[in-house]
Amino acid sequence: MENTDYDMNLNSYEYTYSYEDSTYSTPPLTTEGSKLKYLQIVVYCIIVIFGTFLNGFIIFRVCFLHNTAISIFFSNLATIHLLSSLFLSLNVISSWQNHHWSFGLILCKANSFLHFLNMFFTASIITVVAGYRFVKLMAPCFAQRCHSVGTISCSLVVIWMGSTMLSTPSLVIRDTTIHEDNEIVCKDNYALIALVPKVHETILLSRFFCGLAIPFLVTACCSGIILCRSGSSKMKSLQGYIIIRWVIIAYFLCWVPYQVVFILTYKTRKENKTLTTTWMPIVTVLSMANNVLTPAICIFMGDKKQKWMETAFNEKEEVGSQKVSEDQEL
């Protein structure tokens, strides 16, 4: 059987296919590719600036002004978005240097690890939130007993551990490679774990199911049942419901294209200029834009006084025939 090594590069979008003694790689950037590179850098800078400011603002508001049990979810979500936005500055410098990676192997691995940790953690949060809202409607007494700082903290520990485990492959397969003219590229190197059978397929499937399919099914089913039981007109009138709904929608809008393009790139198993030079940079930027969209939704979709936490998590909200705490409403 022909030996095939398939190396993916998240940051430089360079894909190399080695078939025994031959290697085929992408050509240098064209004029259009150069324009796309500068556009990517500009968008990255915007994400770094606004992602840092907005998420830092949310962490400050939650920690010092709204220290409630449910706000722990938001502070943790803002924390991972903040870290991801800060690390994105490394990609800005790398892109400006034509994807030359000058920050060493450790930061190369950490950058990719944090990117997928951000995805898995956000997916886990919106899944837990949707599930909690469903349990609160079906069994409000049980949900009230679970609504405590201790229970939510334990849930977050499990989410952090699970997200870390799912992101661990990036620490293994991420590597730095020296190309022509001493250019160092940070990219995936599946040859490091070539002895593991179907490792590439396993990693892709874990990212697809845990980062997209399962969260989508859970949030869609739970939201549909909640709407049917409580009435769409009443739910749509609740500011908290609107905020959480758009947070979930923003996640899928940002990460679905990213997942789809990566799967398509793997399925083609051949050089695809459209995917590697055009769509891959676009979907990567779009996935990072979630770092800005989520805090922007939380802050600017509140009332005129910008009391978004009180609006989304008020202590006195009624859904259907049950008294539901907006401090728990997710």
MIKOLKOL-993979 format. One record per residue: x, y, z of N, C-alpha, C, O, CB in turn; residue in three letters. Coordinates in steps of 0.1 Angstrom, whole numbers, plus 5000, padded with zeros to 4 digits. Glycine has a CB too. Example, Ala and Ser with C-alpha at 12.3 -4.5 7.8 and 13.67 -1.06 7.14 Angstrom:
<pts>
513249435078512349555078513249675078514249675085511349555090ALA
512849785071513749895071512950005079513450115080514149945057SER
</pts>
This chain:
<pts>
500949885000500050005000500950125000501950135007499050005012MET
500550224992501350344991501250425004500250445010500750434979GLU
502450475008502550545020502250695018502850755009503950535026ASN
501350745025500850885023500950965036500350925046499450885017THR
501651075036501751165047500951295043501251355033503151205051ASP
500051325052499151445049499351545060498951525071497651395048TYR
500051655057500351755067499451875065499451935054501851795067ASP
498851915076497952035075498652155083499252135093496652005082MET
498552265077499052385084497952485086497452545077500152445075ASN
497652505099496552595102496852735100496052815095496152575117LEU
498052775103498352925102498852965089498553075084499452955112ASN
499652885082500152925069499452865057499652905046501652875068SER
498452775060497552725050498352655039497952655027496752835044TYR
499452595042500252515033500052375035500152325046501852555034GLU
499652295025499352155026500352075017500452105005497952125022TYR
501051985023502051905016501651765016501351705026503451925023THR
501651705004501351565003502551484998503051514987500151544993TYR
503051395005504151315001503751174997503151105005505151315013SER
504051144985503751014980505150944977505650954966502851014967TYR
505550864987506850794986507950894983508450954992506750684975GLU
508450904971509550994968509251124962510151194957510550914959ASP
507951154961507551284955506851374965506151324973506651264943SER
507051504964506351604972505751714964506351764955507351654983THR
504451744968503751844960503251944970502551914980502651794951TYR
503552074968503152174978502652294971502752304958504352224987SER
502052384978501352504972502352594967503552604972500452574982THR
502052674956502952764950502952894958502152904968502552794936PRO
503852984955503953114963502653194961501853164952505153194958PRO
502453284970501353364970501253454957502253504953501253464982LEU
500053454951499753544940499453684945499353704957498653484931THR
499153774935498753904939497453904947497253974957498553994926THR
496453824943495253804950495453744964494853784974494253724943GLU
496353654965496753594977497353694987497153694999497653474976GLY
498153784981498853884989497853984995497954025006499853964981SER
496854014987495754104991494954045003494654105013494854144980LYS
494653915001493953835011494753835024494253835035493653695006LEU
496053825023496953815035496853945043496753945055498453785031LYS
496954065036496854185043495454215049495354265060497254305033TYR
494454165042493054175047492954095060492354135069492054135037LEU
493553975059493553885071494253945083493753945094494153755067GLN
495354015080496154075091495254195098495254205110497454135086ILE
494654265089493754375094492654325103492454375114493154455083VAL
491954215098490854155106491454095119490754115130490154055098VAL
492554035118493153975130493454085141493154065153494553905127TYR
493954205136494254315145492954365152492954395164494954425138CYS
491854375144490554415150490154315160489654355171489554425139ILE
490254185158489854085167490654095180490154075191489953945161ILE
491954115178492854125190492454235199492354225211494354135186VAL
492254355193491954475201490554465207490454475219491954595191ILE
489554435199488154435205487954305213487254315223487154435194PHE
488554195210488454075218489054095231488454045241489053955211GLY
490154155232490854185245489954275253489754255265492254235243THR
489554385247488754485255487454435260487054455271488554615246PHE
486654375251485254335254485254225264484454225274484554295242LEU
486154125262486154015272486754055285486354005296487053895266ASN
487754145285488254195297487154275305487054275317489454285295GLY
486354345297485254425303484254325310483754355321484554505293PHE
483954215303482954125309483554055322482854045332482654015299ILE
484854015321485453955333485354055345485154015356486853915330ILE
485654185342485554285353484154295358483954295371486054415347PHE
483154305349481754315354481354195362480654215372480854335342ARG
481754075358481253955364481953945378481353915388481553835356VAL
483253965378484053945391483754045401483754015413485553935387CYS
483554175397483454275407482054335409481754395419484354385403PHE
481154315399479854375400478754275400477654305405479654475389LEU
478954155394477854065393478353925397478253835389477254055379HIS
478753905409479353785414478153685418478053655430480253805426ASN
477453635408476353535410476853405405477853385399475053575403THR
476153295409476553165405476653145390477553085385475553055411ALA
475553185383475553155369476553245361476953205350474153185363ILE
476953355367477953445360479253375359480153425352478053575367SER
479553275367480753205366480953145352482153145347480853085377ILE
479853095346479953045332480553155323481353135315478652995328PHE
479953275325480353385316481753435318482453465308479353505317PHE
482253435330483553475333484553375327485653415322483753485348SER
484253245328485153145322485153155307486253135301484753005327ASN
483953175301483853185287484653305282485353305272482453195282LEU
484553415289485253535285486753515287487553575280484753655294ALA
487153435297488553415299489253345288490353375283488753335312THR
488553235283489153155272489153245259490053235251488353025269ILE
488153325257488053415246489253525247489853555237486753485244HIS
489453565259490553665261491853605258492653675251490453715275LEU
492153485263493453425260493653395245494753415240493553295268LEU
492553355239492653325224492953455216493653455207491353265219SER
492253565221492553695214493953735216494553795206491553795219SER
494553725228495853765230496853675222497853735216496253755245LEU
496653545221497553465213497453485198498353455191497253315216PHE
496353545194496153575180497153675175497453685163494753625178LEU
497653755185498753855181499953785175500653845167499053945193SER
500253665179501353585174501053555159501953565151501553455181LEU
499853525156499453495142499553625133499853615121498053445141ASN
499253735139499453865132500853885127501153915116498953985140VAL
501753865137503253885134503653775124504453805114504053875146ILE
503253655125503553545116503053575102503753545092503053415121SER
501853615101501253645088501953765081502253765069499753685089SER
502353865089503153975083504453935078504953985068503354085094TRP
505053825084506353775080506153665070507053575069507153725092GLN
505053665062504753555053504753415059505253325054505853555041ASN
504153415071503953295079505253225084505253105087503153195070HIS
506253305085507453265092507153265107506853365113508653355088HIS
507453145114507153135128508453155136509353075135506452995131TRP
508553265143509753295150509653285165510453345173510253435146SER
508653215170508353215184508653075191508353055203506853245187PHE
509252985184509652855190508552745190507452775187510052885204GLY
508952625193508152515192507052515203505952475200508952385194LEU
507352555215506452555226505252645223504052605225507052605239ILE
505452765218504352855215503652815203502452835201504953005213LEU
504352745194503652685182502652585186501452585182504752615173CYS
502952495195502052395201500952465209499752425208502752295209LYS
501352565217500352625226499352705218498152715222501052715236ALA
499752765207498852845199497752755193496552795193499652915188ASN
498152645187497152555182496252495192495052475191497852445174SER
496852455204496152395215495052495220493952445222497152355226PHE
495452615222494452715227493352745217492252765221495152845230LEU
493652735204492652755194491552655195490352685194493252745180HIS
491952525196490952415197490352415211489152365213491552285193PHE
491052445221490552455235489352555235488352535242491652495245LEU
489552665228488552775227487252715221486152735225489052895219ASN
487452635210486352575203485552475212484352485214486752505190MET
486252385218485652275226485052335239483952295243486652175230PHE
485652435245485152495257483852565254482852555262486152585264PHE
483852645244482652725240481552635237480352655241482952815228THR
481852525229480852425225480252355238479052335239481352325216ALA
481052325247480652265260479752355268478752315274481852215268SER
480152485268479352585276477952595271476952595278480052715277ILE
477852615257476452635252475652505253474452515253476652685237ILE
476352395252475652265254475052255268473952215270476552145251THR
475952275278475452275292474352375295473452345302476652295302VAL
474552495289473552595291472152555285471152575292473952725284VAL
472152505273470952455267470352345275469152335278471152405253ALA
471152245280470652135288470152185301469052135306471752035291GLY
470752285307470252335320468952405319468052395327471352435326TYR
468752485308467552555306466352445304465252475308467652645293ARG
466752335297465752235295465352165308464152145310466252125285PHE
466352135316466052075329465252165338464352125346467352025336VAL
465552295337464852395346463452405342462552425351465552525344LYS
463052385329461652385325460952255329459852265333461652415310LEU
461652145327460952015330460951975344459951915349461651905322MET
462052015352462151985366462652105373463852105377462951855368ALA
461852205375462352325381462952315395463852375399461352435382PRO
462352225403462852205417464252145417465052185425461852115425CYS
464452045408465751985407466752085402467852085407465751865398PHE
466352165393467252265387467652365398468752415398466652335375ALA
466652405406466952495417467952445427468852515432465652535424GLN
467852315430468852255439470252255434471252265441468352115443ARG
470252235420471652225414472252365412473352385408471452155401CYS
471352475413471852605411472552665423472052725431470652695407HIS
473852635423474752675434476152695428476552645418474752585446SER
476952775435478252805431479052675431479852655422478952905440VAL
478852585441479652465441479352375430480252315423479352395454GLY
478052355426477652265415478152325402478752245394476152255415THR
478052445400478452505387480052505386480552485375477952655386ILE
480652525397482152515397482652375394483552355386482752555411SER
481952275399482252135396482052105381482852035374481452035404CYS
480952165376480652145362481652205353482052155343479252205358SER
482152325357483252395349484552315350485252315340483452535355LEU
484852255361486052175362485952055352486952025345486252115376VAL
484851995351484651885342484751935327485351865319483251815344VAL
484152055325484252105311485652145307486152115296483352235310ILE
486452205317487852235314488652115311489452105302488452315326TRP
488452005319489151885318488851815304489751775297488951785329MET
487551815301487151745289487651825276488151765267485651735288GLY
487551955277488052035266489552025264490052025253487652185268SER
490252015275491752005275492151875269493051865260492352015289THR
491451765272491751635267491451625252492251575244490851525274MET
490351685247490051685233491051775225491251755213488651745231LEU
491651875232492551965225494051915225494951965219492552105231SER
494251805234495651755236496351715223497551735222495551645245THR
495651655213496351615200497151725194498151705187495351565190PRO
496751855196497451965190498851975196499752025189496652095192SER
498951945209500251945215501251845210502451855211500151935230LEU
500651735204501451625199501851645184503051635181500751495201VAL
500851675176501051675162501651815157502151825146499851645155ILE
501451915165501952045160503452045161504052005170501352165169ARG
504052105150505552095149506052215141505252275133506051965143ASP
507252245142507952355134508852285124509552195127508752455143THR
508752335111509452275100510252385093509752495091508552205090THR
511552355090512352455083512252435068512552325063513852445088ILE
511752535061511652535047512752605040513752635046510252595042HIS
512652635027513652705020513952845026513052905032513252715005GLU
515152895024515553025029515353035044515153145049514653135022ASP
515552915051515452915065514152965071514153015082516652995071ASN
513152945063511752985068511252875077511152765073510853015056GLU
510852915089510252825099508752835098508152945099510752855113ILE
508052715096506652715095506052625107506552525110506252655082VAL
505052675113504352605124503152535118502252605113503852705135CYS
503152405118502052335111501852195118502652145126502352315096LYS
500752125114500551995119501451895112501651905100499051955116ASP
502051795119502851695114502451565119502851515130504351725118ASN
501551495111500951365116502051255115501751145120499751335107TYR
503151275109504251175109504751145123505251045125505351225100ALA
504551245132504951225146504251105153504751045162504851345154LEU
503051085148502250975154501750885143500550835143501051035162ILE
502550855133502150775122501850635125501150565118503250775111ALA
502350585137502150445141500750425146500250305146503150405151LEU
500050525150498650515155497750505143497750585134498250645163VAL
496950395142496050375130494950475130494250505140495550235131PRO
494750535118493650625115493650745125492550785129492350555115LYS
494750785129494850895139494251025133493551105140496250925143VAL
494551055120493951175114492451175114491851275117494551195100HIS
491851065110490451055109489851065123488751135125490050925103GLU
490451005133489951015147489951155152489051205159490850925156THR
491051235150491151375154490051455147489351535154492551435151ILE
489851435134488851515127487451485132486651575133488951485112LEU
487151355134485851315139485551365153484451415156485751165139LEU
486551365162486351415175486051565175485251615183487651385184SER
486751635166486551785165485151805159484451905163487551845157ARG
484751725150483451745143482251715153481351795154483351665131PHE
482351595159481251555168481151635181480051685185481351405171PHE
482351655187482351725200482251875199481751945208483551685208CYS
482751925188482752075186481552125178481352245177483952115179GLY
480852035171479752085162478451995163477452055167480252085148LEU
478551865160477351785158476551775172475351805172477751645153ALA
477251725182476551715195476051845201474851845205477551645205ILE
476851945201476252075206475052125198474152175203477352185206PRO
475152105185474052145176472752065179471652125181474352135161PHE
472851935181471651855183471051885197469851895198472051705183LEU
471951905207471451935221470752075221469652085226472551925231VAL
471452175216470852305217469652315208468652385212471852415212THR
469552255197468452255188467252185194466152245195468752195174ALA
467452075200466351995206465852065219464652085220466851855210CYS
466752115227466352175240465652305237464552335243467552205248CYS
466152385227465552515224464152495218463152565221466352595215SER
464052395209462752365203461652325214460552365213462852255193GLY
462052235223461152195233460752305242459552325246461752085242ILE
461652395246461452505254460452605247459452655254462752585258ILE
460652625234459752715227458252655227457352725228460252735213LEU
458152525225456852465224456152465237454952485238457052315219CYS
456952445248456252435261455952575267454952585274457252365271ARG
456752675264456652805270455952905261455353005266457952855274SER
455852875248455252975239456253065233457053135240454253055246GLY
456353065220457353145213457253295215458253365217457353125198SER
456053345216455853485218456353535232456953645233454353525217SER
456153445242456653485255458153475257458753565263455953395266LYS
458653365251460153355251460853465244461853515248460553215246MET
460353505232460953605224460953745231461653835228460253615211LYS
459953755241459853885248460953895259461053995265458453905253SER
461553785262462553785273463953815268464453745259462553645280LEU
464553925274465853965269466853855271467753845263466254095276GLN
466753785282467753685285467753575275468853525271467553625299GLY
466553535271466453425261467053475247467753395241465053385259TYR
466853595244467353655231468853655231469553615222466753795229ILE
469453695243470853705244471553565242472453555234471353765257ILE
471053475249471653335249471453275235472253205230471053255260ILE
470253295229469953245216471053295206471553215198468553275211ARG
471353425206472253475197473753435200474553425191472153625197TRP
474053415213475353355216475553225209476653195204475553345231VAL
474553135210474553005204474653015189475452945183473352925208ILE
473853105183473853115168475253165164475753125154472753215164ILE
475853265171477153315167478153215167479053205159477553435177ALA
478153115177479153015177479052925165480052895159478952925190TYR
477852885161477752795149478052875136478652815127476352735149PHE
477752995135478053075123479553085122480053085110477453215124LEU
480253095133481753115132482452985130483552975123482253175145CYS
481952875136482752745136482352645126483152555122482752685149TRP
481052645121480652555111481452555098481952455093479152575108VAL
481652675092482452685080483852635082484452565073482552825075PRO
484452655094485852615097485852455097486752395091486252665111TYR
484852395103484852245104484652195090485252095086483752205113GLN
483752255082483352195069484552205060484852105052482252275063VAL
485352315059486452335051487552235054488252175045486952475051VAL
487852215067488852115071488451975067489351905063489052125086PHE
487251935068486851805064486951785049487351685044485351775068ILE
486551895041486651885027488051875022488351805013485952015021LEU
488951955029490351945026490951805028491751755020491152045034THR
490551745039490951605041490451505031491151415026490651565055TYR
489151525027488451435018489051435004489051334997486951455018LYS
489551555000490051564986491351494984491551434974490251714983THR
492151494995493451424995494351474983495151394978493151274994ARG
494151594978494951634967495051794968494351854976494351594953LYS
495851844960496051994960494852064956494252034945497252034951GLU
494352154964493152224961493352374964493352414975491952174969ASN
493652454953494052594955492952674961493252764970494452654942LYS
491752644958490552724963490452704978490252804985489352674956THR
490552584983490452564997491652615005491452685015490352415000LEU
492852595000494052625008494452775007494852825017495152545003THR
494152834996494652974995493553084997493753194999495252994981THR
492253034996491153134997490253105009490053185018490353124984THR
489752975009488752945019489352925033488752955043487952825015TRP
490452865033491052835047491352965054491052965066492352755045MET
492053065049492153185056490853255061490753305072492953285048PRO
489853245052488553305055487853245067487453305076487653305043ILE
487853105067487153035077487853045091487353045101486852895074VAL
489253055090490053065102489753205109489553205121491553055099THR
489753305101489353435106487953445112487753495122489553545095VAL
487053375105485653375109485553295123484753335132484753305099LEU
486353185124486253115137486853205149486253195160487052985136SER
487853285146488453365156487453485159487553545170489753415152MET
486653525150485753635152484753605163484153695169484953665139ALA
484553475167483653445178484153505191483353525200483553295179ASN
485453525192485953595204485453735206485453785217487553595203ASN
484953795195484453935196482953925196482254005204484954015184VAL
482353845188480853835187480153805200479153865204480453745177LEU
480753705207480053665220480053775230478953805235480853545226THR
481153835234481053945244480254065238479554135246482453995248PRO
480354095225479554205220478054185221477354275224479854225205ALA
477654055219476154025221475754045235474754105238475953875216ILE
476553995244476254005259476154155263475354185271477253935267CYS
477054235258477154375263476054465256475354535262478554435260ILE
476054455243475254555235473754515232473054595227475954575222PHE
473454385236472054345234471254365247470154315248471954205229MET
471854425257471154445270470354575268470154625257472154465281GLY
469854625280468954735279469854865277471054855276468154755292ASP
469154975277469855105274470855135285471855205282468855215272LYS
470655085297471555115307472755015307473655025316470855115321LYS
472754925298473854825296473954735308475054685311475154895294GLN
472754715315472754615326472454475320471454415323471754655337LYS
473454435312473154305304473154185314472354095311474254285294TRP
473854185325473854075333472454065341471953955343474954075343MET
471954185345470654175352469554145342468654075345470454315358GLU
469754195330468754165320468654015316467553965315468954255307THR
469853965314469953825310469653725322469253615320471253795304ALA
470053775334469953685346469353745358469853755369471353635349PHE
468153795355467353865366466853755375466653645371466253945360ASN
466553795388466053695397464553665396464053575402466353745411GLU
463853745388462453735387461853725373461253825368461753845395LYS
462153615367461553605353460653485353460953385360462753585343GLU
459553495346458553385346458453335332458253405322457153435351GLU
458553195331458453135318457353035318457252945327459853065314VAL
456353055310455152975310454452985323454053095327455552825307GLY
454152875330453452875342454352865354453952875366452452765343SER
455652855351456652845362457352975364457653055355457652735358GLN
457753005377458553115380460053065378460552975384458353165395LYS
460653135368462053095364462953215367462653325364462053055349VAL
464053185374465053285377465853325365466453245358465953235388SER
465853455361466653505350468053495354468953505345466153635346GLU
468353495367469753475371470253335367471453315367469853495386ASP
469253245364469653115359469353105344469753005338468953005367GLN
468553195338468053185325469253185315469853295314467053295322GLU
469453085308470553075298469953035285470753015275471652975303LEU
</pts>
